Amino acid sequence: MAPYGLNSSLFVAMNYDQYYESSSCSRCLSITGESGTVTAFVADLCYECGYGNLDLNTALWYTVVGGDPRISEISWHFTPCPDEQEKFCWKDGSNPQWFALQVPNSRDGIKAMEINGVEGEVIGVTSFYQVSPSEAIDMENVEVKITSNQGITSKATLKSSDYSDCPMTDDSTSSKAGTSGGTTTTVITDTTGATAHYTAWQAYRRRRVKFY
């Protein structure tokens, strides 16, 4: 699910170290390349990417860098999403006995979540927090408390209409003419500053597994 105000086809897979056990999932990034600066978001985990590395999907590569696979200078850093109002999305299969939520557009990532007073547990490497409460959840009255990476807390009471409309990201429509089967890209960089320049290249592979 893309954060409010962003193009859903412009997303990256974050390296393992800076994925921060899913707390970077859905965070927004400002990425600058030869073709300009674009705000994108984290939608996946790249296990094999080292610290500072990003794996860009096809649409983002052509928007920020463009052209055939080659070395290119870029820079990137985390940035607040355009609309900082939290959006909640439930995981398919959620029910009164087992419930899981994610927050696609938090300002600085989610560190913790409580659902109806029960501390949520992250599902694997996803950004979903799950609970199995002793008392059944009223799906039309879900009390949620989230804590950001900076320790900022916020609360919400959700109805099903507040969390049920959450289409996932899809790279299948983002390829452009001249690509080979939706090729994705890898960017090597660092987060020490937005003005420093680093290198980027387009990877010769396609990521097929998305964790959120």
Contacts in CASP RR format, 6 or more apart in sequence:
PFRMAT RR
TARGET T0000
AUTHOR 0000-0000-0000
METHOD contacts of the structure
MODEL  1
MAPYGLNSSLFVAMNYDQYYESSSCSRCLSITGESGTVTAFVADLCYECG
YGNLDLNTALWYTVVGGDPRISEISWHFTPCPDEQEKFCWKDGSNPQWFA
LQVPNSRDGIKAMEINGVEGEVIGVTSFYQVSPSEAIDMENVEVKITSNQ
GITSKATLKSSDYSDCPMTDDSTSSKAGTSGGTTTTVITDTTGATAHYTA
WQAYRRRRVKFY
1 8 0 8 1.000
1 26 0 8 1.000
1 87 0 8 1.000
1 89 0 8 1.000
1 102 0 8 1.000
1 104 0 8 1.000
1 166 0 8 1.000
1 167 0 8 1.000
1 168 0 8 1.000
1 169 0 8 1.000
1 212 0 8 1.000
2 8 0 8 1.000
2 11 0 8 1.000
2 41 0 8 1.000
2 43 0 8 1.000
2 104 0 8 1.000
2 169 0 8 1.000
3 26 0 8 1.000
3 28 0 8 1.000
3 41 0 8 1.000
3 81 0 8 1.000
3 82 0 8 1.000
3 83 0 8 1.000
3 87 0 8 1.000
3 104 0 8 1.000
3 105 0 8 1.000
4 81 0 8 1.000
4 82 0 8 1.000
4 83 0 8 1.000
4 85 0 8 1.000
4 87 0 8 1.000
4 105 0 8 1.000
5 81 0 8 1.000
5 82 0 8 1.000
5 83 0 8 1.000
6 28 0 8 1.000
6 39 0 8 1.000
6 40 0 8 1.000
6 41 0 8 1.000
6 81 0 8 1.000
6 82 0 8 1.000
7 59 0 8 1.000
8 167 0 8 1.000
8 169 0 8 1.000
8 170 0 8 1.000
9 57 0 8 1.000
9 59 0 8 1.000
9 60 0 8 1.000
9 169 0 8 1.000
9 171 0 8 1.000
9 173 0 8 1.000
9 174 0 8 1.000
10 38 0 8 1.000
10 39 0 8 1.000
10 40 0 8 1.000
10 41 0 8 1.000
10 57 0 8 1.000
10 59 0 8 1.000
10 60 0 8 1.000
10 63 0 8 1.000
11 40 0 8 1.000
11 41 0 8 1.000
11 42 0 8 1.000
11 43 0 8 1.000
11 44 0 8 1.000
11 57 0 8 1.000
11 60 0 8 1.000
11 169 0 8 1.000
12 29 0 8 1.000
12 31 0 8 1.000
12 40 0 8 1.000
12 41 0 8 1.000
12 42 0 8 1.000
12 43 0 8 1.000
12 44 0 8 1.000
12 54 0 8 1.000
12 55 0 8 1.000
12 56 0 8 1.000
12 57 0 8 1.000
12 60 0 8 1.000
12 187 0 8 1.000
13 42 0 8 1.000
13 43 0 8 1.000
13 44 0 8 1.000
13 45 0 8 1.000
13 46 0 8 1.000
13 49 0 8 1.000
13 54 0 8 1.000
13 55 0 8 1.000
13 184 0 8 1.000
13 207 0 8 1.000
14 24 0 8 1.000
14 25 0 8 1.000
14 42 0 8 1.000
14 44 0 8 1.000
14 45 0 8 1.000
14 46 0 8 1.000
14 49 0 8 1.000
14 54 0 8 1.000
15 46 0 8 1.000
15 49 0 8 1.000
15 50 0 8 1.000
15 51 0 8 1.000
15 52 0 8 1.000
15 53 0 8 1.000
15 54 0 8 1.000
16 45 0 8 1.000
16 46 0 8 1.000
16 47 0 8 1.000
16 49 0 8 1.000
16 50 0 8 1.000
17 50 0 8 1.000
17 51 0 8 1.000
17 52 0 8 1.000
18 24 0 8 1.000
18 51 0 8 1.000
18 52 0 8 1.000
18 191 0 8 1.000
19 25 0 8 1.000
19 42 0 8 1.000
19 45 0 8 1.000
19 125 0 8 1.000
20 149 0 8 1.000
21 122 0 8 1.000
21 125 0 8 1.000
22 45 0 8 1.000
22 122 0 8 1.000
22 124 0 8 1.000
22 125 0 8 1.000
22 126 0 8 1.000
22 127 0 8 1.000
22 211 0 8 1.000
23 109 0 8 1.000
23 110 0 8 1.000
23 111 0 8 1.000
23 127 0 8 1.000
23 149 0 8 1.000
24 42 0 8 1.000
24 78 0 8 1.000
24 109 0 8 1.000
25 42 0 8 1.000
25 43 0 8 1.000
25 45 0 8 1.000
25 102 0 8 1.000
25 109 0 8 1.000
25 126 0 8 1.000
25 127 0 8 1.000
25 211 0 8 1.000
25 212 0 8 1.000
26 41 0 8 1.000
26 42 0 8 1.000
26 43 0 8 1.000
26 102 0 8 1.000
26 103 0 8 1.000
26 104 0 8 1.000
26 105 0 8 1.000
26 106 0 8 1.000
26 109 0 8 1.000
26 127 0 8 1.000
26 212 0 8 1.000
27 41 0 8 1.000
27 42 0 8 1.000
27 78 0 8 1.000
27 81 0 8 1.000
27 106 0 8 1.000
27 108 0 8 1.000
27 109 0 8 1.000
28 39 0 8 1.000
28 40 0 8 1.000
28 41 0 8 1.000
28 78 0 8 1.000
28 79 0 8 1.000
28 80 0 8 1.000
28 81 0 8 1.000
28 82 0 8 1.000
28 105 0 8 1.000
29 39 0 8 1.000
29 40 0 8 1.000
29 41 0 8 1.000
29 42 0 8 1.000
29 54 0 8 1.000
29 76 0 8 1.000
29 77 0 8 1.000
29 78 0 8 1.000
29 79 0 8 1.000
30 37 0 8 1.000
30 38 0 8 1.000
30 39 0 8 1.000
30 76 0 8 1.000
30 77 0 8 1.000
30 78 0 8 1.000
30 79 0 8 1.000
30 194 0 8 1.000
31 37 0 8 1.000
31 38 0 8 1.000
31 39 0 8 1.000
31 40 0 8 1.000
31 54 0 8 1.000
31 56 0 8 1.000
31 60 0 8 1.000
31 64 0 8 1.000
31 74 0 8 1.000
31 75 0 8 1.000
31 76 0 8 1.000
31 187 0 8 1.000
32 38 0 8 1.000
32 64 0 8 1.000
32 74 0 8 1.000
32 75 0 8 1.000
32 76 0 8 1.000
32 194 0 8 1.000
33 64 0 8 1.000
33 65 0 8 1.000
33 72 0 8 1.000
33 73 0 8 1.000
33 74 0 8 1.000
33 75 0 8 1.000
33 200 0 8 1.000
34 64 0 8 1.000
34 65 0 8 1.000
34 66 0 8 1.000
34 72 0 8 1.000
34 73 0 8 1.000
34 74 0 8 1.000
35 62 0 8 1.000
35 63 0 8 1.000
35 64 0 8 1.000
35 65 0 8 1.000
35 66 0 8 1.000
36 64 0 8 1.000
37 64 0 8 1.000
38 60 0 8 1.000
38 63 0 8 1.000
38 64 0 8 1.000
39 79 0 8 1.000
39 81 0 8 1.000
39 82 0 8 1.000
40 56 0 8 1.000
40 60 0 8 1.000
41 81 0 8 1.000
41 104 0 8 1.000
41 105 0 8 1.000
43 169 0 8 1.000
43 210 0 8 1.000
43 212 0 8 1.000
44 55 0 8 1.000
44 207 0 8 1.000
44 209 0 8 1.000
44 210 0 8 1.000
44 211 0 8 1.000
44 212 0 8 1.000
45 125 0 8 1.000
45 211 0 8 1.000
46 53 0 8 1.000
46 54 0 8 1.000
46 55 0 8 1.000
46 186 0 8 1.000
46 207 0 8 1.000
49 55 0 8 1.000
49 186 0 8 1.000
51 190 0 8 1.000
52 188 0 8 1.000
52 189 0 8 1.000
52 190 0 8 1.000
52 191 0 8 1.000
53 186 0 8 1.000
53 187 0 8 1.000
53 188 0 8 1.000
53 189 0 8 1.000
54 76 0 8 1.000
54 186 0 8 1.000
54 187 0 8 1.000
54 189 0 8 1.000
55 184 0 8 1.000
55 185 0 8 1.000
55 186 0 8 1.000
55 187 0 8 1.000
55 203 0 8 1.000
55 207 0 8 1.000
56 64 0 8 1.000
56 184 0 8 1.000
56 185 0 8 1.000
56 186 0 8 1.000
56 187 0 8 1.000
56 200 0 8 1.000
57 171 0 8 1.000
57 174 0 8 1.000
57 184 0 8 1.000
57 185 0 8 1.000
57 207 0 8 1.000
58 171 0 8 1.000
58 174 0 8 1.000
58 175 0 8 1.000
58 176 0 8 1.000
58 179 0 8 1.000
58 182 0 8 1.000
58 183 0 8 1.000
58 184 0 8 1.000
58 185 0 8 1.000
59 171 0 8 1.000
59 174 0 8 1.000
59 175 0 8 1.000
59 176 0 8 1.000
60 185 0 8 1.000
61 184 0 8 1.000
61 185 0 8 1.000
61 202 0 8 1.000
62 176 0 8 1.000
64 74 0 8 1.000
64 200 0 8 1.000
65 72 0 8 1.000
65 74 0 8 1.000
65 185 0 8 1.000
65 200 0 8 1.000
65 202 0 8 1.000
66 72 0 8 1.000
67 202 0 8 1.000
68 202 0 8 1.000
69 183 0 8 1.000
69 201 0 8 1.000
69 202 0 8 1.000
69 203 0 8 1.000
69 204 0 8 1.000
70 201 0 8 1.000
70 202 0 8 1.000
71 199 0 8 1.000
71 200 0 8 1.000
71 201 0 8 1.000
72 199 0 8 1.000
72 200 0 8 1.000
72 201 0 8 1.000
73 197 0 8 1.000
73 198 0 8 1.000
73 199 0 8 1.000
73 200 0 8 1.000
74 187 0 8 1.000
74 189 0 8 1.000
74 197 0 8 1.000
74 198 0 8 1.000
74 199 0 8 1.000
74 200 0 8 1.000
75 189 0 8 1.000
75 193 0 8 1.000
75 194 0 8 1.000
75 195 0 8 1.000
75 196 0 8 1.000
75 197 0 8 1.000
75 198 0 8 1.000
76 187 0 8 1.000
76 189 0 8 1.000
76 191 0 8 1.000
76 194 0 8 1.000
77 191 0 8 1.000
77 193 0 8 1.000
77 194 0 8 1.000
78 108 0 8 1.000
78 191 0 8 1.000
80 107 0 8 1.000
80 108 0 8 1.000
81 105 0 8 1.000
81 106 0 8 1.000
81 107 0 8 1.000
83 105 0 8 1.000
84 105 0 8 1.000
84 106 0 8 1.000
84 107 0 8 1.000
85 105 0 8 1.000
86 103 0 8 1.000
86 105 0 8 1.000
86 106 0 8 1.000
86 146 0 8 1.000
86 154 0 8 1.000
86 156 0 8 1.000
87 103 0 8 1.000
87 104 0 8 1.000
87 105 0 8 1.000
88 101 0 8 1.000
88 102 0 8 1.000
88 103 0 8 1.000
88 144 0 8 1.000
88 156 0 8 1.000
88 158 0 8 1.000
88 162 0 8 1.000
88 163 0 8 1.000
89 101 0 8 1.000
89 102 0 8 1.000
89 103 0 8 1.000
89 104 0 8 1.000
89 163 0 8 1.000
89 166 0 8 1.000
90 99 0 8 1.000
90 100 0 8 1.000
90 101 0 8 1.000
90 163 0 8 1.000
90 164 0 8 1.000
90 166 0 8 1.000
91 100 0 8 1.000
91 101 0 8 1.000
91 102 0 8 1.000
91 123 0 8 1.000
91 128 0 8 1.000
91 130 0 8 1.000
94 100 0 8 1.000
94 101 0 8 1.000
95 139 0 8 1.000
96 136 0 8 1.000
96 137 0 8 1.000
96 138 0 8 1.000
96 139 0 8 1.000
97 132 0 8 1.000
97 133 0 8 1.000
97 136 0 8 1.000
97 137 0 8 1.000
98 130 0 8 1.000
98 131 0 8 1.000
98 132 0 8 1.000
99 115 0 8 1.000
99 130 0 8 1.000
99 131 0 8 1.000
99 132 0 8 1.000
99 133 0 8 1.000
99 137 0 8 1.000
99 142 0 8 1.000
100 123 0 8 1.000
100 128 0 8 1.000
100 129 0 8 1.000
100 130 0 8 1.000
100 131 0 8 1.000
101 113 0 8 1.000
101 115 0 8 1.000
101 128 0 8 1.000
101 129 0 8 1.000
101 142 0 8 1.000
101 144 0 8 1.000
101 163 0 8 1.000
102 126 0 8 1.000
102 127 0 8 1.000
102 128 0 8 1.000
102 129 0 8 1.000
102 212 0 8 1.000
103 109 0 8 1.000
103 110 0 8 1.000
103 113 0 8 1.000
103 127 0 8 1.000
103 146 0 8 1.000
104 166 0 8 1.000
106 146 0 8 1.000
106 148 0 8 1.000
107 148 0 8 1.000
107 150 0 8 1.000
107 152 0 8 1.000
108 148 0 8 1.000
108 149 0 8 1.000
108 150 0 8 1.000
108 152 0 8 1.000
109 148 0 8 1.000
109 149 0 8 1.000
110 127 0 8 1.000
110 129 0 8 1.000
110 146 0 8 1.000
110 147 0 8 1.000
110 148 0 8 1.000
110 149 0 8 1.000
111 147 0 8 1.000
111 148 0 8 1.000
111 149 0 8 1.000
111 151 0 8 1.000
112 119 0 8 1.000
112 120 0 8 1.000
112 146 0 8 1.000
112 147 0 8 1.000
113 119 0 8 1.000
113 120 0 8 1.000
113 129 0 8 1.000
113 144 0 8 1.000
113 145 0 8 1.000
113 146 0 8 1.000
113 147 0 8 1.000
114 120 0 8 1.000
114 143 0 8 1.000
114 144 0 8 1.000
114 145 0 8 1.000
114 146 0 8 1.000
115 129 0 8 1.000
115 131 0 8 1.000
115 133 0 8 1.000
115 137 0 8 1.000
115 142 0 8 1.000
115 143 0 8 1.000
115 144 0 8 1.000
116 131 0 8 1.000
116 133 0 8 1.000
116 135 0 8 1.000
116 137 0 8 1.000
116 142 0 8 1.000
116 143 0 8 1.000
117 143 0 8 1.000
117 145 0 8 1.000
118 131 0 8 1.000
118 133 0 8 1.000
119 131 0 8 1.000
120 129 0 8 1.000
120 130 0 8 1.000
120 131 0 8 1.000
121 129 0 8 1.000
121 130 0 8 1.000
121 131 0 8 1.000
122 128 0 8 1.000
122 129 0 8 1.000
122 130 0 8 1.000
123 129 0 8 1.000
123 130 0 8 1.000
125 211 0 8 1.000
126 211 0 8 1.000
126 212 0 8 1.000
127 211 0 8 1.000
127 212 0 8 1.000
128 212 0 8 1.000
131 137 0 8 1.000
139 160 0 8 1.000
140 159 0 8 1.000
140 160 0 8 1.000
141 157 0 8 1.000
141 158 0 8 1.000
141 159 0 8 1.000
142 157 0 8 1.000
142 158 0 8 1.000
142 159 0 8 1.000
142 163 0 8 1.000
143 155 0 8 1.000
143 156 0 8 1.000
143 157 0 8 1.000
143 158 0 8 1.000
144 155 0 8 1.000
144 156 0 8 1.000
144 157 0 8 1.000
144 158 0 8 1.000
145 153 0 8 1.000
145 154 0 8 1.000
145 155 0 8 1.000
146 153 0 8 1.000
146 154 0 8 1.000
146 155 0 8 1.000
147 153 0 8 1.000
156 162 0 8 1.000
168 210 0 8 1.000
168 212 0 8 1.000
169 210 0 8 1.000
171 182 0 8 1.000
171 184 0 8 1.000
171 206 0 8 1.000
171 207 0 8 1.000
174 182 0 8 1.000
175 181 0 8 1.000
175 182 0 8 1.000
175 183 0 8 1.000
181 206 0 8 1.000
182 206 0 8 1.000
183 202 0 8 1.000
183 203 0 8 1.000
183 204 0 8 1.000
183 205 0 8 1.000
183 206 0 8 1.000
184 202 0 8 1.000
184 203 0 8 1.000
184 205 0 8 1.000
184 206 0 8 1.000
184 207 0 8 1.000
185 200 0 8 1.000
185 201 0 8 1.000
185 202 0 8 1.000
185 203 0 8 1.000
186 200 0 8 1.000
186 201 0 8 1.000
186 202 0 8 1.000
186 203 0 8 1.000
187 198 0 8 1.000
187 200 0 8 1.000
187 201 0 8 1.000
188 198 0 8 1.000
188 199 0 8 1.000
188 200 0 8 1.000
188 201 0 8 1.000
189 198 0 8 1.000
189 199 0 8 1.000
189 200 0 8 1.000
190 196 0 8 1.000
190 198 0 8 1.000
END
